[in-house]
Amino acid sequence: MVSCRTILHADMNNCYASIEILHHPKLRGLPIAVGGSVEDRHGIILARSYEARSNGVKVGQALWQARQLCPCLIILPPDYGKYIRFSRMFRAILSDYSPQVEPFGLDESWVDVTKHGGSGAGIADEIRNRVKDELGVTVSIGVSWNKIFAKLGSDLNKPDATTVITEGNYREVVWPLPAADLLGVGRATQSKLFKYGIRTIGDIASCDPGYLKSWFGKWGLFLYSYANGHDSSPVSEAGDEAVVKSVGNSSTCPRDLENDEDARIVFQNLAESVAERMRELGLQARTVEISLRRNDLAMFTRQKTLARPTHISTELCAAAMQLLRANYGWELPLRSIGIRGANLVPIGQERQLSLFEDDARREKAEMLEHTIDTIRRRYGHYAIDRALLRLDDRLGKLNPKEEHTIHPIGYL
């Protein structure tokens, strides 16, 4: 390993809740949370104050569960316009220290300050003080020689702290942590690791990489590299477009989905958001992936490669429904579903014509969707809608494009 880089990962503490408290100062010191509508069951906690956390309220928890733990909890609706404005100001501060600022959601960013010179911890402390003075919120920052450990550092000590992970201390600091703390280890991966007796990041680091590959495929080798500090992925410069790897949307539904028709309504709604955002980026998808979460909260994903790349919502929805029918038997209702376009290519890329498809009809579908985009930009999302979405007012009234929080740059 060559520790020639200084990477920061800056994370605004309890971002949404902190911003809301700034705008509602009378709520300071009270247990507050930002979450969706109880009536519509967009029902999870997105952020919570430290007072709410001390009462057991967790991010991702259902609103009704949070209220049971903390009856005096004040739940505020999310205001993404406000959060996006703070996110831009946050990144503007980071950009004073390096052009390499890579967002990871609205409230987190990596910064490569190698060329800035000086102590990484000193730069981190200066950034923390500036964010506190200029924006009124606190930030925790991890400092390391790679992105994975920098993010781990920002998670270790909150709020308002700088944590340095070096080649000299990472075995003592990182390896005892739970495997789930490593970026890329989700619930399903963690369960599988537990099955093989792997509990900590150190267990991953000392595991035979051949075993990890046999269990997880290529992803197992990524986990081995991450745990051992071998990550060498660069911090992308703000504005890089090539790093957009996928475009997706998911939704916790206003009611449980019980059959294919319910799922088709939501998939079409989500697909319209995904397709419109791909068109805005000048991209189309060769692969469609769906995510399904049952009402017992078990979750899995499936994907398929398309015969032809697309940015047409009806084609995305049709592919999603094919995946659903092939892989789900409705043993339990679905609580939430998602759709993602991946393996993206430019819209203008040459494509092979097919003898078995009506290309004129496909071109009309593309023109229709561009027309819908224009009408919605001019008159609002609900100015025009598909009849399918009117079959169930609760499932069809979502506006996923405007409600979606975009993570513009991936970490791979």
N, C-alpha and C positions, 0 to 999 in steps of 0.2 A: 504494500500500500504506500502511496505517496501523498502525504498530507499537504499538497500545494494549494489547496483551495480553502476559502473561508466562506461558508454558506450559512445564511441566517434563515430561520423560518419564524415569521411573525404572525401571531394569532390574536386577534382582538377578543378580549375576554367577554364571554356571554354577550356577544355582539348585539343581537336584536334587543335583548332585554336592557342592556346598558344604554343603547340609543333611545329607547322608549323612556327610560328614567330621566335622561337629559331633557326630553320634551315634556315630561310630567314630573317635575321635581318634588311634588307632594308625595309621590309614591316611593321616594328614596327611603330605604330601611324597611320596606314592606315586602312580603312575599309576592312577587309578580312573575308572570310567565307570558310568553308570546305563543299563541296557538291559533288553530282554526276555529271554525264555527261549530259550537256544540250541536245546534239544530241540524246543520248539514253534514255533521260527522266528518269534517275535514279535521279529524279529532286527535291531533298529537301535539305534544309540547315541542316547540321549535327552539326555545331558549328560556332560561329561567334565571332569576336573581339568586345571589348566594343565600339570601334568607329563605327562598323557596327550596333550594337544594338542601339546606339544613333540615327541612321538614320531609325529606325523602323524594321530592319531585325530581324526575329525571327527563332529560331530552329524549324524545321518541316515545314517551309514555302517553297513553290515551288520556284525554282531558278528564274523563270521569274518574279514572284511577288517581290522577293527580289531585282532584278535589277530595277524594276520600282520604288521602294522606294529609292534605292541607286544606281544610274547609274554608279558611279565610283567603285562599289563593285568589289573586286578581289576575284574570286572563285578558290580555289585550290582543286585538286582531293584528296580523302582520301588515306592515306598510313597506313593501319592497322598494318603492320609489325613494323613500327616506334612507333605507339601508344601502341602496346602490349609490346614492350621493355620498354617504360616509365612506363607502368602499373606495370610491374614486379619490376622495381626499386622502385616505389612508395610503393608497398606492402612490399618490403624488409625493407624499413625504418619503416613501421608500425609494422613489425614483431619484431623489436628490443624492443618493449614495451609490447608485448603480443603474445602468440601463437594463440590466438583467433582473427584471422583476416578474416572477411567474405566479399568477394568481392560482389559488386552489380553493375555489369558492369565493364568496363575497368577503369573508372575514379573515382569510389566511393568504399568505404569499411567501414564496421563497425569494431570497435576494442573494446574489453572488457579489460579495464585497471584496473579493480577492484583490482587485486592482485599486481599491480605495486606499489600501495601506492601513497600518495601525492595527490595534487590537480588535478582534471581532467582538469580544465582550464589551469593549468601550463603545464601539459603534452601536451595538445593541442597546446599551444603556441610554445612549443619546437619543436613539429612535424612540425608546419607551417614554422618555421625558417629553419629547416633542409631541408625540401622539396624545399624551395626557394633557399637555398645556394647550395644544391647538385644536384638538377634537373633543376633549373632555371625557375620553374613555381610556381604559387601561389595555395594555397589550403584554403578552408573554412571548419571549423570544428564545428559541434554541439556536445554539451556535455549534457548528461541527464542520467536518471536511466533506460531508456528503449530505444530500437532501433527506435521506431516510432518517438519519440520526438527528439532523437539525429539527425535523418535525417531532421526533420523539422528545427532544429537549424542550420544545415549546409546550408540550403536554404535561411535563413532569411537575412543574411548579407554577401554580396559578393562585391568585392573579398577580399581574405586574411584576414579573421576575425574568431574569436572564439565567439560562442554564447552559453550561458549556460541556460538550461531550467530545473528548479528544481520543487520539489513538492510545494514550496512556491510561485512560480511565473507563473506556467504554465497556470493558468486560465486567467491571464492578457496577457500573451504572445501568447498562442496557440489558445484559444477559439475565439478571434475576427477574426482569419484568415479565408479566404474562404474555404468552404468544399473541393474544388478541391485540396487544398494544402495537404490534408491528404493522406498518402500513401494508395493506393487501391481505391481511388475515381477517376475513369476515366470519360470521357465525358458522357457516357450513364448513369452512376450512378449519376453524378452531375445533369443531366437533370431530372432524376426521383426524386432526393432530392428536386430540385427547385419546382417540381410539388406539393410537400407536404409542401412547405413553409420553407424548411431547406436551409439556405444560408451559415452558418458558421460552423466551427468545434464545437463551443460551442452549436449550435443548435443540432448537432448530439449527443453530450454528454448529453444533457438534454432531448432528445427524449425517449419515452417509448421503451425499447428494444424489446418488443413484436411487436410494429408497424414495427420497422426496420426489424425484422425477417419475418414478413408477406410480406414486400415489396421486400426483397432481399434474403430471405432464411437464411442459416447459415452465409453467408457473412455479413448480417446486424448486427449480434452479434459481429463479428470481428470489424466492424466499430465503434460500440458502445464502445467496450473495448479500441480500439486505441485512440479514442477521449478523453476517461477518464484516459489515462495513465496506463491502466491495462496490457499492453503488457509485457509478461514475457518470450518471445521466446529467446533462448540463441543465443549468437554469436558463429557460428560454427568455428571450427578450420580449418585452411587452409589444404586442402588435404582430407577433409571428402568427401566420395563418396555417402553416403546415402542421402545427401541433394539434389542430382540431381533429381528433380521432373518431368521434362519434357525436351524434345528436340524439337526445332521448327525452322522454317525459314519462312520469308515472303519477298515479293519483290514488290516494286513499278515498274510496268511493263513498258517496252519501249513504248508501246502503249496501249490504252484502250482495254480491253477484251470484245468481243461482243457476244460470243456464247460458248457453251460447249466445242467445239474443241479447241478454244483459251485457255480456262481454263485448259483443260487436258494437254496441252503442258507445261504450267507453273507449274501446280501441280506435274507433273512427274519430272520436273527439281528440284523443291524444295524437293520432296519426296526422291530423290536420296541423297541429302545432309543430310536430317534428318536420313535416314536409315543408311548411312555410319557412321555418328557420333554416332548413337546408337550402332552400331557394335563395334566401337572403345571403347565405354564404357562398352561393355558386357551386354547391355540391350535390351529389346524389349518392345513394347507398347501394352497395352490392350485397350487403348482409342485413337481415332483420333479426333482432333479438327481442324476446318478450320476457318479462319477469312477472311471476305470479306469487302472491302471498295469500295463503288460506286464512280463514278466520281463527285458526289456532296459532297463527303467526308463523307457521313453517313457510319457507320461501324457496323457490328454485327458478332457474332461467333456462331457456332453450333458444336456439338460433338456427337460421338456415341461410344459405347463399342463394341469391336470386339469379334467374337466367339472364336478366338484364338489369343494370343499375336503374334506380328510380328515385324521383322526388315527388311522386304522385301519391296523395294520401290514401286513395282507394286501393292502390296496389300494396302499400304498406299494411293497411288494415287487412286485406285479403291474405297476405303472408302471415300476419299475426294470427288470424283465425285458423289457418292451416296448422300452424304450430300448436295452437291451443287444442284443436280437435285430435291431433295425433298424440298429444302428451298429457291430457288431463281428462279424467273421467267424472268430475264433479262429485267426488266422494264427500267433500265439504265445500261450502260456499267460499267465494274469494273475497277477501277484505280489500285488497288493492292489486292493481295490475300496472304494467308499464310496457312501453315499446321504445326501441332504440334502433336507429339507422347507423350502421358501422361499415368499415371497409370503404371509406368515402373516396369518390373520384370527382374531378371537375365536371360540371354539366356539359361543357363543350367537347368532352372527349369523344372520339369516334366510337361508334358502336356497330355491331354486326346486325344487319337486318334479318328478320325472321320470316320464314315462309308460313309460319303457323300463327302469326299474330297480325292483327289489323293495325298497321302503323298509322293509318289516317285517323282511326278512332283514338289511338293513344295520343296523337298530337292534339286532337280536340280536347282530350282530358287535361293535357298540360295547359292549353290555352284557358280552359275553364278555371283551373286552379289559380292561374296568374290573375284572371279577372276577379276572382273571389278575394285574392290578396289586395288588389287595388281598392275594391269596395270597402273592405274592412279597414284599410289604412285611412280612408277618407271619412267613413261614416261610423266606424266602431265595429267591434267584433260581432255583435249580435244583429248587425244590419242585414246579414244574409246567413242562412243556416241550411243544413241538409234536413230533409224530412225525417230521415232515420233518427236524428237527434231529438226529434219532437215526440218520439214514441214513449219516452219516459222523461218527464221534465226534470226529475231530480238527477238522473244520470247524464242527461244531455245538456244541462245548463252550465257546465264547467267552461272556463276560459283558460285552458292550460298554458297557452303561450304567454299571456301576460302574468299569470301567477307563478310561472316557472322561474327558478333561480338557475342561471346558466353558469356552469363551471367551464370557462372558455379554454383552459389549457390543462391537459392531463398530466399525470405525474410520470408516465412511462415515456 
